[in-house]
Amino acid sequence: MNHQQSNEGRQDDESALSDFLGSLMDYTPTIPDELVEHYVAKSGFQCPDVRLIRLVAVATQKFIAEVATDALQHCKARQTAVVKDKRDKQQKDKRLTLTMEDLSKALHEAVELFYFILN
């Protein structure tokens, strides 16, 4: 890869990033801007750019969705591991019951992954 191709790739990346950040102006995240601004300010970071606030909101929303999905998988695994005599009754009632144990396992995995990425 020569220098010119490297610059073109960088310009494409910058253009894509600029387009993405611009699209955040038209996006209404699940987590309100005011809530993100509160916690960002509480952590000591001042950010007047609403695009960055919404980027944090989108990243937080994705994190929460992934933890919830992982917790659901733990819940399903736990409920399929019930004793056989309880299984007949369980098959009639298809509702899942998410427990703090399921959520704790999912959060523990997320934290481990986060530390692995940082190191």
DSSP file with accessible surface (Angstrom, degrees, kcal/mol):
  #  RESIDUE AA STRUCTURE BP1 BP2  ACC     N-H-->O    O-->H-N    N-H-->O    O-->H-N    TCO  KAPPA ALPHA  PHI   PSI    X-CA   Y-CA   Z-CA
    1    1 A M              0   0  187      0, 0.0     2,-0.1     0, 0.0     0, 0.0   0.000 360.0 360.0 360.0 124.9    0.0    0.0    0.0
    2    2 A N     >  -     0   0   86      1,-0.1     4,-2.0     4,-0.0     5,-0.1  -0.343 360.0 -97.7 -90.5 177.1    1.5    3.3   -1.0
    3    3 A H  H  > S+     0   0  144      1,-0.2     4,-2.2     2,-0.2     5,-0.2   0.873 121.0  53.5 -62.8 -39.7    1.2    6.7    0.6
    4    4 A Q  H  > S+     0   0  129      1,-0.2     4,-2.2     2,-0.2    -1,-0.2   0.920 109.2  48.2 -65.0 -41.9   -1.5    7.9   -1.8
    5    5 A Q  H  > S+     0   0   97      1,-0.2     4,-2.4     2,-0.2    -1,-0.2   0.888 110.0  53.5 -65.3 -36.3   -3.7    4.8   -1.1
    6    6 A S  H  X S+     0   0   41     -4,-2.0     4,-2.2     1,-0.2    -1,-0.2   0.916 109.7  47.1 -63.7 -44.2   -3.2    5.3    2.7
    7    7 A N  H  X S+     0   0   54     -4,-2.2     4,-2.5     2,-0.2    -1,-0.2   0.886 111.4  51.2 -65.1 -39.3   -4.4    9.0    2.4
    8    8 A E  H  X S+     0   0   91     -4,-2.2     4,-2.3     2,-0.2    -2,-0.2   0.914 110.7  48.9 -65.1 -40.7   -7.4    7.9    0.3
    9    9 A G  H  X S+     0   0   28     -4,-2.4     4,-2.3     2,-0.2    -2,-0.2   0.905 111.5  49.3 -64.0 -40.5   -8.4    5.3    2.9
   10   10 A R  H  X S+     0   0  128     -4,-2.2     4,-2.7     2,-0.2    -2,-0.2   0.909 110.6  50.2 -65.7 -41.1   -8.0    7.8    5.7
   11   11 A Q  H  X S+     0   0  124     -4,-2.5     4,-2.5     2,-0.2    -2,-0.2   0.894 110.0  50.8 -64.8 -38.2  -10.2   10.3    3.9
   12   12 A D  H  X S+     0   0  107     -4,-2.3     4,-2.6     2,-0.2    -2,-0.2   0.918 111.7  47.9 -63.0 -42.9  -12.8    7.6    3.3
   13   13 A D  H  X S+     0   0  118     -4,-2.3     4,-2.6     2,-0.2    -2,-0.2   0.921 113.0  47.6 -63.3 -44.4  -12.8    6.8    7.0
   14   14 A E  H  X S+     0   0  116     -4,-2.7     4,-2.7     2,-0.2    -2,-0.2   0.892 112.5  49.6 -65.2 -38.2  -13.0   10.4    8.0
   15   15 A S  H  X S+     0   0   62     -4,-2.5     4,-2.7     2,-0.2    -2,-0.2   0.924 111.8  48.0 -65.9 -43.4  -15.9   10.9    5.5
   16   16 A A  H  X S+     0   0   56     -4,-2.6     4,-2.6     2,-0.2    -2,-0.2   0.912 113.1  48.4 -64.0 -41.5  -17.7    7.9    6.9
   17   17 A L  H  X S+     0   0  100     -4,-2.6     4,-2.9     2,-0.2     5,-0.2   0.929 111.7  49.3 -64.5 -43.3  -17.2    9.1   10.4
   18   18 A S  H  X S+     0   0   73     -4,-2.7     4,-2.3     1,-0.2    -2,-0.2   0.917 112.2  48.2 -62.5 -42.7  -18.4   12.6    9.6
   19   19 A D  H  X S+     0   0  108     -4,-2.7     4,-2.1     2,-0.2    -1,-0.2   0.914 112.7  49.0 -62.8 -42.9  -21.5   11.1    7.8
   20   20 A F  H  X S+     0   0   89     -4,-2.6     4,-1.1     2,-0.2    -2,-0.2   0.940 111.7  47.3 -63.5 -47.7  -22.2    8.9   10.8
   21   21 A L  H  < S+     0   0   26     -4,-2.9     4,-0.5     1,-0.2     3,-0.5   0.889 111.5  52.3 -62.3 -37.2  -21.9   11.7   13.3
   22   22 A G  H >< S+     0   0   33     -4,-2.3     3,-1.3    -5,-0.2     4,-0.4   0.882 104.2  56.4 -64.6 -36.4  -24.1   13.9   11.1
   23   23 A S  H >< S+     0   0   59     -4,-2.1     3,-1.0     1,-0.3     4,-0.3   0.764  93.5  69.4 -68.9 -21.9  -26.7   11.2   11.1
   24   24 A L  G >< S+     0   0    5     -4,-1.1     3,-0.7    -3,-0.5    -1,-0.3   0.747  87.1  66.7 -67.0 -21.8  -26.8   11.2   14.9
   25   25 A M  G <  S+     0   0   91     -3,-1.3    -1,-0.2    -4,-0.5    -2,-0.2   0.823 105.3  42.4 -66.5 -29.6  -28.5   14.7   14.7
   26   26 A D  G <  S+     0   0  147     -3,-1.0     2,-0.4    -4,-0.4    -1,-0.2   0.430 100.2  91.5 -95.0  -0.6  -31.5   13.1   13.1
   27   27 A Y    <   -     0   0   88     -3,-0.7    27,-0.0    -4,-0.3    -3,-0.0  -0.794  59.7-155.9-101.7 135.6  -31.6   10.1   15.5
   28   28 A T        -     0   0  121     -2,-0.4    -3,-0.1     4,-0.0    -2,-0.0  -0.910  21.0-149.5-108.4 103.9  -33.5   10.0   18.8
   29   29 A P        -     0   0   10      0, 0.0     4,-0.1     0, 0.0    29,-0.1  -0.256  21.3-118.1 -71.1 160.9  -31.8    7.4   21.0
   30   30 A T  S    S+     0   0  108     27,-0.1    28,-0.1     2,-0.1    27,-0.0   0.878 104.6  66.7 -63.4 -38.2  -33.7    5.4   23.6
   31   31 A I  S    S-     0   0   27     26,-0.1    30,-0.1    23,-0.1    26,-0.1  -0.769  98.1-118.7 -88.3 119.3  -31.6    7.0   26.3
   32   32 A P     >  -     0   0   65      0, 0.0     4,-2.0     0, 0.0     3,-0.5  -0.220  12.2-123.5 -61.7 146.5  -32.5   10.7   26.5
   33   33 A D  H  > S+     0   0   23      1,-0.2     4,-3.2     2,-0.2     5,-0.2   0.869 110.8  58.0 -54.4 -40.7  -29.7   13.3   25.9
   34   34 A E  H  > S+     0   0  134      1,-0.2     4,-2.1     2,-0.2    -1,-0.2   0.877 105.4  49.0 -62.4 -38.1  -30.4   14.9   29.3
   35   35 A L  H  > S+     0   0   81     -3,-0.5     4,-2.1     2,-0.2     5,-0.2   0.932 113.5  45.9 -67.8 -43.9  -29.7   11.6   31.1
   36   36 A V  H  X S+     0   0    9     -4,-2.0     4,-2.9     1,-0.2     5,-0.3   0.935 111.8  52.0 -63.3 -45.0  -26.4   11.0   29.2
   37   37 A E  H  X S+     0   0   86     -4,-3.2     4,-2.6     1,-0.2     5,-0.2   0.891 107.9  53.2 -58.4 -40.6  -25.4   14.7   29.7
   38   38 A H  H  X S+     0   0  100     -4,-2.1     4,-2.5    -5,-0.2    -1,-0.2   0.950 114.2  39.7 -59.8 -50.7  -26.0   14.3   33.5
   39   39 A Y  H  X S+     0   0  132     -4,-2.1     4,-1.5     2,-0.2    -2,-0.2   0.849 114.6  52.6 -73.2 -31.9  -23.8   11.2   33.8
   40   40 A V  H  <>S+     0   0   18     -4,-2.9     5,-2.2    -5,-0.2     4,-0.2   0.943 113.5  44.3 -65.8 -44.3  -21.1   12.5   31.4
   41   41 A A  H ><5S+     0   0   43     -4,-2.6     3,-1.7    -5,-0.3    -2,-0.2   0.898 109.4  56.8 -66.2 -38.4  -20.9   15.7   33.5
   42   42 A K  H 3<5S+     0   0  149     -4,-2.5    -1,-0.2     1,-0.3    -2,-0.2   0.822 103.3  54.4 -62.5 -30.7  -20.9   13.7   36.7
   43   43 A S  T 3<5S-     0   0   93     -4,-1.5    -1,-0.3    -3,-0.2    -2,-0.2   0.513 125.9-103.8 -80.8  -4.4  -17.9   11.9   35.4
   44   44 A G  T < 5S+     0   0   64     -3,-1.7     2,-0.5     1,-0.3    -3,-0.2   0.568  80.8 126.4  97.0  11.2  -16.1   15.2   34.9
   45   45 A F      < -     0   0  115     -5,-2.2     2,-0.5    -6,-0.2    -1,-0.3  -0.895  43.4-158.0-108.5 123.9  -16.4   15.5   31.2
   46   46 A Q        +     0   0  150     -2,-0.5    -9,-0.0    -3,-0.1    -5,-0.0  -0.886  16.6 172.8-100.1 126.9  -18.0   18.6   29.6
   47   47 A C        +     0   0   21     -2,-0.5     6,-0.1   -10,-0.1    -6,-0.1  -0.875  18.6 176.8-139.8 104.2  -19.3   18.0   26.1
   48   48 A P        +     0   0  135      0, 0.0     2,-0.7     0, 0.0    -1,-0.1   0.617  59.6  97.9 -80.8  -8.8  -21.3   20.7   24.3
   49   49 A D    >>  -     0   0   46      1,-0.2     4,-1.6     2,-0.0     3,-0.7  -0.689  58.8-161.6 -87.7 112.0  -21.6   18.6   21.1
   50   50 A V  H 3> S+     0   0   35     -2,-0.7     4,-2.6     1,-0.2     5,-0.2   0.797  88.2  64.9 -63.8 -26.0  -24.9   16.8   21.0
   51   51 A R  H 3> S+     0   0   81      1,-0.2     4,-1.9     2,-0.2    -1,-0.2   0.914 103.6  45.2 -64.2 -40.3  -23.5   14.3   18.4
   52   52 A L  H <> S+     0   0   68     -3,-0.7     4,-2.4     2,-0.2    -1,-0.2   0.880 110.7  53.9 -70.7 -36.1  -21.0   13.0   21.0
   53   53 A I  H  X S+     0   0    3     -4,-1.6     4,-2.2     1,-0.2    -2,-0.2   0.932 111.3  45.7 -60.9 -44.1  -23.7   12.8   23.6
   54   54 A R  H  X S+     0   0   40     -4,-2.6     4,-2.7     2,-0.2    -2,-0.2   0.850 108.4  56.4 -70.3 -31.9  -25.9   10.7   21.3
   55   55 A L  H  X S+     0   0   60     -4,-1.9     4,-2.5     2,-0.2    -1,-0.2   0.929 108.5  47.4 -63.4 -42.3  -22.9    8.5   20.3
   56   56 A V  H  X S+     0   0   63     -4,-2.4     4,-2.6     2,-0.2    -2,-0.2   0.914 111.6  51.8 -63.2 -40.3  -22.5    7.7   24.0
   57   57 A A  H  X S+     0   0    0     -4,-2.2     4,-2.7     2,-0.2    -2,-0.2   0.920 110.5  47.4 -63.0 -42.7  -26.2    7.0   24.2
   58   58 A V  H  X S+     0   0   42     -4,-2.7     4,-2.5     2,-0.2    -2,-0.2   0.924 112.9  48.5 -66.1 -42.6  -26.1    4.7   21.3
   59   59 A A  H  X S+     0   0   60     -4,-2.5     4,-2.3     2,-0.2    -2,-0.2   0.912 113.3  47.8 -64.0 -40.4  -23.0    2.8   22.7
   60   60 A T  H  X S+     0   0   56     -4,-2.6     4,-2.7     2,-0.2     5,-0.2   0.917 110.5  51.6 -65.8 -43.2  -24.8    2.5   26.1
   61   61 A Q  H  X S+     0   0   56     -4,-2.7     4,-2.4     1,-0.2    -2,-0.2   0.918 110.6  48.6 -60.1 -42.9  -27.9    1.3   24.4
   62   62 A K  H  X S+     0   0  118     -4,-2.5     4,-2.4     2,-0.2    -2,-0.2   0.923 110.9  50.7 -64.7 -42.6  -25.9   -1.4   22.6
   63   63 A F  H  X S+     0   0   97     -4,-2.3     4,-2.5     1,-0.2     5,-0.2   0.944 111.7  47.0 -60.2 -47.0  -24.2   -2.4   25.8
   64   64 A I  H  X S+     0   0   97     -4,-2.7     4,-2.7     1,-0.2    -1,-0.2   0.914 111.7  51.2 -63.2 -41.5  -27.5   -2.8   27.6
   65   65 A A  H  X S+     0   0   52     -4,-2.4     4,-2.4    -5,-0.2    -1,-0.2   0.909 110.8  48.3 -63.6 -40.5  -29.0   -4.7   24.8
   66   66 A E  H  X S+     0   0   86     -4,-2.4     4,-2.5     2,-0.2    -2,-0.2   0.907 112.0  48.5 -67.8 -40.6  -26.1   -7.1   24.7
   67   67 A V  H  X S+     0   0   10     -4,-2.5     4,-2.7     2,-0.2    -2,-0.2   0.927 112.2  49.6 -64.3 -41.9  -26.2   -7.7   28.4
   68   68 A A  H  X S+     0   0   53     -4,-2.7     4,-2.3     2,-0.2    -2,-0.2   0.911 111.2  49.1 -64.2 -40.8  -29.9   -8.3   28.3
   69   69 A T  H  X S+     0   0   77     -4,-2.4     4,-2.0     2,-0.2    -1,-0.2   0.923 112.5  47.9 -64.3 -43.2  -29.5  -10.8   25.4
   70   70 A D  H  X S+     0   0   59     -4,-2.5     4,-2.2     2,-0.2    -2,-0.2   0.904 110.7  51.5 -64.1 -40.7  -26.7  -12.6   27.3
   71   71 A A  H  X S+     0   0    0     -4,-2.7     4,-2.5     1,-0.2    -1,-0.2   0.900 107.6  53.3 -63.4 -38.7  -28.9  -12.7   30.5
   72   72 A L  H  X S+     0   0   67     -4,-2.3     4,-2.7     2,-0.2    -1,-0.2   0.910 107.5  51.0 -62.5 -40.9  -31.8  -14.2   28.4
   73   73 A Q  H  X S+     0   0  100     -4,-2.0     4,-2.4     2,-0.2    -2,-0.2   0.908 110.5  48.7 -63.8 -40.9  -29.4  -16.9   27.2
   74   74 A H  H  X S+     0   0   38     -4,-2.2     4,-2.6     2,-0.2    -2,-0.2   0.907 111.2  51.3 -62.7 -41.4  -28.4  -17.7   30.8
   75   75 A C  H  X S+     0   0    1     -4,-2.5     4,-2.6     2,-0.2    -2,-0.2   0.934 110.9  46.9 -61.2 -47.2  -32.1  -17.7   31.8
   76   76 A K  H  X S+     0   0   89     -4,-2.7     4,-1.7     1,-0.2    -1,-0.2   0.912 113.1  49.2 -62.5 -42.7  -33.0  -20.2   29.0
   77   77 A A  H  X S+     0   0   57     -4,-2.4     4,-0.7     1,-0.2    -1,-0.2   0.911 112.6  48.2 -63.9 -41.0  -30.0  -22.4   29.9
   78   78 A R  H >< S+     0   0   75     -4,-2.6     3,-0.7     1,-0.2    -2,-0.2   0.925 112.2  48.0 -65.8 -43.3  -31.0  -22.4   33.6
   79   79 A Q  H >< S+     0   0   22     -4,-2.6     3,-0.8     1,-0.2    -1,-0.2   0.763 107.9  54.3 -75.3 -21.9  -34.6  -23.2   32.9
   80   80 A T  H 3< S+     0   0   94     -4,-1.7    -1,-0.2     1,-0.2    -2,-0.2   0.648  99.7  64.7 -81.4 -12.9  -33.8  -26.1   30.5
   81   81 A A  T << S+     0   0   79     -3,-0.7    -1,-0.2    -4,-0.7    -2,-0.2   0.205  76.4 126.2 -93.0  16.5  -31.7  -27.6   33.2
   82   82 A V  S <  S-     0   0   42     -3,-0.8     5,-0.1     1,-0.1    -3,-0.0  -0.293  73.5 -83.3 -71.2 161.2  -34.6  -28.2   35.6
   83   83 A V    >>  -     0   0   92      1,-0.1     4,-1.2     3,-0.1     3,-1.1  -0.273  42.3-112.5 -63.5 148.7  -35.3  -31.7   37.0
   84   84 A K  H >> S+     0   0  144      1,-0.3     4,-1.0     2,-0.2     3,-0.6   0.863 113.8  55.0 -56.7 -40.9  -37.3  -34.0   34.7
   85   85 A D  H 3> S+     0   0  118      1,-0.3     4,-0.5     2,-0.2    -1,-0.3   0.822 111.0  46.1 -67.1 -26.2  -40.5  -34.1   36.8
   86   86 A K  H <> S+     0   0  134     -3,-1.1     4,-2.3     1,-0.2    -1,-0.3   0.692  98.2  74.3 -83.4 -18.5  -40.6  -30.3   36.8
   87   87 A R  H <X S+     0   0   97     -4,-1.2     4,-2.3    -3,-0.6    -2,-0.2   0.877  89.0  57.0 -64.9 -37.9  -40.0  -30.3   33.0
   88   88 A D  H  X S+     0   0   94     -4,-1.0     4,-0.9     1,-0.2    -1,-0.2   0.936 111.8  41.9 -59.6 -45.2  -43.5  -31.5   32.1
   89   89 A K  H >X S+     0   0  166     -4,-0.5     4,-1.3     1,-0.2     3,-0.6   0.903 112.1  56.1 -66.9 -38.9  -45.1  -28.6   34.0
   90   90 A Q  H 3< S+     0   0   63     -4,-2.3    -2,-0.2     1,-0.2    -1,-0.2   0.858 100.1  58.6 -63.5 -35.4  -42.5  -26.2   32.6
   91   91 A Q  H 3< S+     0   0  110     -4,-2.3    -1,-0.2     1,-0.2    -2,-0.2   0.825 103.7  52.2 -67.1 -28.3  -43.3  -27.1   29.0
   92   92 A K  H << S+     0   0  185     -4,-0.9     2,-0.8    -3,-0.6    -1,-0.2   0.854 109.7  51.8 -72.6 -34.3  -46.9  -26.0   29.5
   93   93 A D     <  -     0   0   66     -4,-1.3    -1,-0.2     1,-0.1    -4,-0.0  -0.869  66.4-179.9-106.9 101.3  -45.8  -22.6   30.9
   94   94 A K        +     0   0  163     -2,-0.8    -1,-0.1    -3,-0.1     2,-0.1   0.419  39.9 121.3 -84.2   1.6  -43.4  -21.1   28.3
   95   95 A R        -     0   0  179     -5,-0.1     2,-0.4     1,-0.1    -2,-0.1  -0.412  54.9-140.5 -68.0 143.5  -42.7  -17.9   30.3
   96   96 A L        -     0   0   78     -2,-0.1     2,-0.6     2,-0.0   -20,-0.1  -0.807   4.2-149.4-102.5 145.5  -39.2  -17.2   31.2
   97   97 A T        -     0   0   86     -2,-0.4     2,-0.4   -22,-0.1   -18,-0.0  -0.944   9.9-151.4-117.9 108.6  -38.2  -15.8   34.6
   98   98 A L        -     0   0  100     -2,-0.6     2,-0.2     4,-0.1   -26,-0.1  -0.647  18.5-165.4 -78.6 130.0  -35.1  -13.6   34.5
   99   99 A T     >  -     0   0   45     -2,-0.4     4,-2.1   -28,-0.2     5,-0.2  -0.701  36.0-109.9-112.6 167.5  -33.3  -13.6   37.8
  100  100 A M  H  > S+     0   0  135     -2,-0.2     4,-3.1     1,-0.2     5,-0.2   0.837 119.7  60.2 -63.0 -30.6  -30.5  -11.5   39.3
  101  101 A E  H  > S+     0   0  105      2,-0.2     4,-2.4     1,-0.2    -1,-0.2   0.926 105.0  47.6 -62.6 -43.6  -28.3  -14.5   38.9
  102  102 A D  H  > S+     0   0    1      2,-0.2     4,-2.0     1,-0.2    -2,-0.2   0.937 115.4  44.9 -61.3 -47.0  -28.8  -14.5   35.1
  103  103 A L  H  X S+     0   0   55     -4,-2.1     4,-2.8     1,-0.2     5,-0.2   0.909 111.4  53.0 -65.3 -41.3  -28.2  -10.8   35.0
  104  104 A S  H  X S+     0   0   64     -4,-3.1     4,-2.6     1,-0.2    -1,-0.2   0.912 109.0  49.3 -62.0 -42.6  -25.1  -11.0   37.3
  105  105 A K  H  X S+     0   0   88     -4,-2.4     4,-2.3     2,-0.2    -1,-0.2   0.923 112.2  48.2 -61.9 -44.0  -23.6  -13.7   35.0
  106  106 A A  H  X S+     0   0    0     -4,-2.0     4,-2.0     1,-0.2    -2,-0.2   0.920 113.7  46.3 -64.4 -42.8  -24.2  -11.6   31.9
  107  107 A L  H  X S+     0   0   70     -4,-2.8     4,-2.7     2,-0.2     5,-0.2   0.897 109.9  54.5 -67.0 -38.2  -22.7   -8.5   33.5
  108  108 A H  H  X S+     0   0  110     -4,-2.6     4,-2.5    -5,-0.2    -2,-0.2   0.929 109.4  47.7 -60.8 -43.9  -19.7  -10.5   34.8
  109  109 A E  H  X S+     0   0   84     -4,-2.3     4,-2.3     2,-0.2    -1,-0.2   0.898 111.3  51.0 -62.9 -40.4  -19.0  -11.7   31.3
  110  110 A A  H  X S+     0   0   18     -4,-2.0     4,-2.4     2,-0.2    -2,-0.2   0.917 111.2  47.6 -64.8 -41.4  -19.3   -8.2   29.9
  111  111 A V  H  X S+     0   0   66     -4,-2.7     4,-2.7     2,-0.2     5,-0.2   0.916 110.8  51.4 -66.8 -42.0  -16.9   -6.8   32.5
  112  112 A E  H  X S+     0   0  107     -4,-2.5     4,-2.3    -5,-0.2    -2,-0.2   0.924 111.4  47.7 -60.0 -43.7  -14.4   -9.6   31.8
  113  113 A L  H  X S+     0   0   99     -4,-2.3     4,-2.5     2,-0.2    -2,-0.2   0.918 110.3  52.4 -63.2 -41.7  -14.5   -8.8   28.1
  114  114 A F  H  X S+     0   0  121     -4,-2.4     4,-2.2     1,-0.2    -2,-0.2   0.935 111.7  45.5 -60.3 -47.0  -14.1   -5.1   28.8
  115  115 A Y  H  X S+     0   0  136     -4,-2.7     4,-1.7     1,-0.2    -1,-0.2   0.886 111.0  53.8 -65.5 -36.8  -11.0   -5.7   30.9
  116  116 A F  H  < S+     0   0  159     -4,-2.3    -1,-0.2    -5,-0.2    -2,-0.2   0.923 109.4  48.1 -62.4 -42.8   -9.6   -8.1   28.3
  117  117 A I  H  < S+     0   0  119     -4,-2.5    -2,-0.2     1,-0.2    -1,-0.2   0.902 111.1  50.9 -64.1 -41.2  -10.0   -5.5   25.6
  118  118 A L  H  <        0   0  108     -4,-2.2    -1,-0.2    -5,-0.2    -2,-0.2   0.813 360.0 360.0 -68.6 -29.4   -8.3   -2.8   27.8
  119  119 A N     <        0   0  166     -4,-1.7    -3,-0.1    -5,-0.2    -2,-0.1   0.606 360.0 360.0 -97.3 360.0   -5.3   -5.1   28.5
